Amino acid sequence: MESARLIQTSLSVFLLLSLSVSFVHCQTTRVGFYSKTCPLAESIVHSTVQTHFQTNPTVVPALLRMHFHDCFVQGCDASVLIDGPNTEKTAPPNLGLRGYEVIDDAKTQLEAKCPGVVSCADILALAARDSVVLTDGPNWPVPTGRRDGRVSLASDTINLPGFTDSVDVQKQKFSDKGLNAQDLVILVGGHTIGTSACQFFMYRLYNFTTTGNGADPSINPSFLPQLQALCPQNGDATRRVGLDTGSENRFDASFFSNLKNGRGVLESDQKLWTDASTNTLVQSFSGIRGLLGLSFYVEFGRSMVKMSNIGVKSGTEGEIRKVCSAIN
């Protein structure tokens, strides 16, 4: 137990040092942006996420996913939070997003403490980090200073990676946002926590091929019956299944080990192992313990910072919303 604490402490120190370089190139956000204007901003977001987590642990991966979906459309500007017809919320890829109540709760508290100061985009970025920490994942300094966008269009969600995308398509979508293949593999590794509905992978279990047993041949034969039992052919398509079998509530590197063993649930995830261009990266992060496992923790923080700076609005761009679900 003591050695585990020492490793975690050393990791945190290393992570802080390794991330410091990342902040230099970004002029629009910085760590401690609210240190004078709203000193309690980060602690309020953290305590809010923690409170909701205690009553509903599934909100944690939901917040991480929401931040990802926000940044890939219009940049990290909280456009995914806006209500209304034909907004991002109404698009098929976002219909399953959850956790809006956590962001709204934090915003209400922050408006009472520091009206008109903290953006919804920053709340979402902080909440994503805090969610990872609550599942035994890494902690990293989140640069803040984002402003909220005024545009939210369902049609723009075409930029979001899909569960049937080839690795080439996934890499291109990430590249369009300034993210490389390593960022792709690492950020997909966020699937170490959370679940997916059967409807998004059931086709792999029964009608994927016309030969053999009809299942996707990349699925481990010993894993197939488990998935079929969870998602019967005529069963409940909305049933949730862990994306990291055996460890869906804990942030760790076992997700990559599962991919190596043909136990990836989503087709797009499993392809990261079967595709030669990303196979080596999956291999390098597949250690559950030891240096390989720890490197995923460190790199995840770096890639999250990189992603959270996509299309950031600052200065006179955007606004600081009073309510996260509506433009001022």
N, C-alpha and C positions, 0 to 999 in steps of 0.2 A: 504493500500500500504506500509506504514511504517513498520507495523508488518511483512509483507511478506519479506521485506528486512532484518529485524532483524533475522527472521527464517533462511533465506538463508545464512546470515553471520555466525550465530551460527553453521549451518550445515557444512559450509566450514571449520571452525575451528575444529569442532569435527572430520570431515573427515580426516583432516591433522594429528590430533593426533592419530586417530584410525588406520591409515595406516602406521604410523611410525614403528610399530612392524613388519610389513610385509617385510620391506626392509632388516632387520637384517640377515635373513636366506639366502638371495640371494647374493652370492659373485660376480656374473658376471655382474650384473647391479646395478646401484645406481642412485638416484635422483641427478641431477646436473652434470652428467658425462661430459658434454661439457662446463662446466662453465669457463674453462680456454682455452680449445682448439678451441671452437667456441661459445662464449657467447650468440650470437644472434640466435642460432639454433632453440630453441623452439619458439621464437617470429616470426621467418621467417615462420615456419610451420604453426603457428596459423594464421598469416596474409594471407597466401596463401589459407588455407581452408576457411577463412572468405570471401575472394574475390570470390572464386568459388561458395560459398554458396549464395552470393548475386545475382548471375546470374542464378544459378541452385540449388535451395534448396534440390532437391532430391539426390544430391551428398553426403549429410550428412549420411543417413543410409547406403549408398553404401560403404562408407569408413569404417564404423563400421563392416559391414559384411565382407569386404575384409580382415580386420585384423583377424577376427575370422577364416576365411577360410585359411589364411596363417598359423596361429599358430597350427591348427589341422593337418597340413601336413608338415613334416620335422621340426617342431618347428617354432618359430617366427623368421624367417630368410629371409623374403621377397622372398621366392622361388616362390610364387604365381605371382610375377611380371615379371618373366623371359619369354621372347618370344621364340618361336621355336616349331618344331613338337613334339608331345607327351609330352609337358610340362603341368604343372598343369593348366595353362590357357585354354588348349584345352579340358580338361575333362568336361563331362556334368554338374557336380555340379557347375562349375566355369564359364560356358559360359555366365551367366547373370551378372557376376561381372562388376561393373562400377567404375569410379573414378580414373583410372590410370593416367589421365592427371593431376590430382591434385598432386599426388606423384611426377610425372615427373617435374612439374613446381617447386615444392619445392626443389627438388634435383638440378635442374639447378641453382637456386638461391644460394643454399648452396655450390655447387661446385665453384661458382664464389667468394663466401665469404671465404670459408674454404675448399679448395680442398682436397679430399681424407680423410676427417675426419668423416663426419656424415653418418651413414649407412642408407640404404633404409629401413631396418627393423625398425630402430628407428623412421624414418619419418612416417612410417605406424602406429606405436603404438601411436605416438603423435597426428597424424591426427585423429585417432579414438576417442581419448579423446576430442580433440577440437570439433569434430563433435557433441558429446553428449552435450557439454557445449552450443553450438549454438542453441540447441533445448530445452533450459531451464533445461538441466540435470545437474548432479553433476560435480564438478571439482575435480580432484585428481592428486597428484604428480605422474608423470610417470617415473619410473626408466629406465635409458637408458644405453647404452654400448653394445648393440647387434651388432653382425657382420652378414654380408649377406652370405647366403648359396650358394653353387655352384651346387646343385642338385635340379632338378625340374622334377618330373615324374607324368604323368597323372594317372598312375596306383596306385599311393599312395593316391589318393583322396578317396579311399574306406573308409578311416578313418573318413570322414566327416559325421556328423549326417544327416539323411535324413528325408524328410517330412512325410514319412509313418512309421518311426521307432516307435516301442513300447517304453514305458518308460524304460523297462529293457535294451533294446538295447541302448537307449540314455544314461542311467546311466553307462553302460559298456564302451561306447566310451569316456565318460568324465572321468571315473575312469582310463582308460588307459593313460590319459594325466595328472593324478594327481589331478583331479577335482572331488568334491563330488556332492551329490544330490542337496545340496543347491546351489552350483555354477551352476549346470545345470539349475535350475529354475530361478535363478537370471539372468544368461546370456541369456537365452531364452527371458527373460523380455526385452532384447534389441529390441525385435519386437514391442515395444511401438512406435517406429518410423519406417517408411518404408512401403513397399508394397510387394505384391506377384503377379505373373501372374496367371490368371485364370487356366491355365493348371496344376498348382500344387495342386489345391484343387477341381476342377470342378467335379471330380469323386465322391466326397462326396455329391454332390447336386442331382444326378440323378440315378446313377446305383450302389449305395453302398450296398443296400439290395434288396431282391426280394419280400419283403412284405412292407406294409404301403405305404408311398409315394416314396419309393426308395432311400430316403436320409439317411445320417448318423444320427442315432437317437440321437446322442449327440449334434446335432445342435438345438438350440432353435427354436421351430416352428415359432415364430414371426420374427426370423432372416433369416430363410431359403428363403422366397420370395425376401428379399433384395439382398441376394447373387445371386439368380437365375436371378434377373433383371440385375445385373452387369455382370453376366457370363451365358448368354443363352446357351442352350445345343449345338446349332450349331453356336455360336457366335465366337468372336475374342478371341482365347485362350491366346493371348499375352497381353490382357488388364490388367492393373495394378489395384489392389484393396488393400486398406489400411489394414494392419495386426492388427491395434488397432482401430477398428471402432469408428469414432467420434473424434479421437485424434491422428491420424497417423503422424502429424507434430510436436508433442510436447512430450518431454520425461516426462512421468509420470507413476503412478502406475495403471492407468485405464485398462491397458492390462490384469492384473490379475483379475480385476472385470469382464471384458468381458469373461474370461475363466469360472469364477464362474457362469455366466449367459448363458453359452452355446453359446457364441458369438466368439469363437476362429475360425480363418479362416483356419489355417493349422491343419491337423489331429494330427500331433505330438505335437503341442502346446496344443490343447484341451485335449489330453490324460494326460497332467500334472495335470488336475483337476479331471478327472474321475478315475485316478489310485490312490489307497489308499496310496501308498508310497510317493507320492509327493503332494497329496491334501492339507495336513496341511501347507506345505510351500507356496503354492499358496494362501491359506487363509491368512497367516501371512503377505503377501506383498500386499494384495488387497485393502488396504485403499488408497483412492485417496488423502485425506488430513489427517493431524494429524500425530501421531507418527508412525502408521503403514505405511503410505505412505512415510514418510521421511526415515524409516529404509531401504526401497528398494534403495533409493539414496545412502546411506552410503555403504550398502553391495554390490551394483553394482560396486563401485570403488574398493573395496577389491577384488572382483572376477575378475575384469578386470586386476588388477595388477598380480594376481595369474596366470591367463591365459597367460598374456603377457610374462611370464617367462618360458613358456613351451619350452624345447629344445633349450634354448638360446646358441648361439655360441659366444665364446670369445677367447681372447688371440691370438693364431696362427690359430684357427679354422676359416674357411670361409675367407671373404675379405670385403673390403669396396668398393662396386661397384662405378664406375664412372658414369654409366648410369644404372638406376634401371631395365631396361628391358633386360639387357645383362650381362653375366659374363665377368669379365675383361680378 
